[in-house]
Amino acid sequence: YLETIKSTSLIYGLGALIVNICGLFIITFITNYYSPTEMGMIELIFLVINLIIAILTFGLDQTQSYYFFNKDKNTSEKILINNITFIKFLCTLITLLFFLIFYKNISNFFFGYNINLKLYLLIFIIAFLMNFASHYLAIYRLRLNAFRYIFYNIFEALIRLVLIFIFISFLHRNIDFYFYAFLISYLFIFLFILIEFKNYFFTFNLNIELIKNLIKYSLPIIPLAFLWLIISMTDRLFINHFLGLYQLGLYAIAIKFALGINLIIDIFQKSFWPISMKLINQSRDVYNSFFNEILKYYFTIAVISIYFLNIISEYFFFIFTGPNFNDGYKIFNIIILQVFLFGLFHITSMGMWRKDKNFYILVSIFVTLI
């Protein structure tokens, strides 16, 4: 199994490297066009996008992984994905209605004024497409088809990079065009997924009992997802409220670089998670031995990486960001610790997911939030 992780990690690693390079070009490009204040506004918009994604996810990502490998549930892959898709579309309709009714309240809370309704709807559509893509691309990971998963991620990143360059260089520097690039790139992925998985959602095989069980398993995860979301939102909201959009823009760039490093950890998780879910359903002794080996690898890589990144971060920001963003490395050196600790959480919480002990994770995250 370790060999499987090494081979899939190599594929995920190559893909993450290409996606990271695309992201690096985008950051370098936009930090020379946009001011820290404009980057602060972009970060607030992403907060709303992440809020919508959290609602639309409805705890179904972990639920899908659990049911995918648990043969005791006696559910075929097609019926499972079909019913999860039905729940997701239902959540989308309800959420859209809610966001339209409370448009002014939500807009004022995040931005301090009523943003343009066209931008508001654009935010919702992007969130829906990103959530939909994440849900269906995860099926490739569960099938251990790393190449297919990475292909679509690279394709989306390259399309977005080209569109951002064209829109901002030749059309308009308005931040709306930055998000048009996201819209179009994820629309391409959405269309490809519709074609490839047409049998999964164009023919409904609704199973009311399965839907009840899916929702029952997901419910404890939903507060957990929102607690994580609140943790990730409060820093941005506090910085914007007390320090302003300029400081939020600096923070946003530091976060983006940290999330770029998080992609490396995500490689590890993407390889580790499906195999762990398979092993933990088969043999506890084999899983425990596997778990100990994983921790050794993770800690070794994490310590070396944190040390190295702290050494090069100042030079890295100087080379790859506009002059107004160079000081972001000071923030990055702190945030990177959180990234590695969060990766450790994903490894150590595996047993609680398997034993339906989601409540204990919920309690721990609630304490963290406070």
PyMOL commands that set and color helices and strands:
alter all, ss='L'
color gray80, all
select helices_A, chain A and resi 2-30+36-57+60-69+71-73+77-101+103-111+117-142+146-171+175-196+198-201+208-218+221-242+245-280+284-320+323-325+328-348+350-354+358-369
alter helices_A, ss='H'
color red, helices_A
deselect
rebuild
show_as cartoon
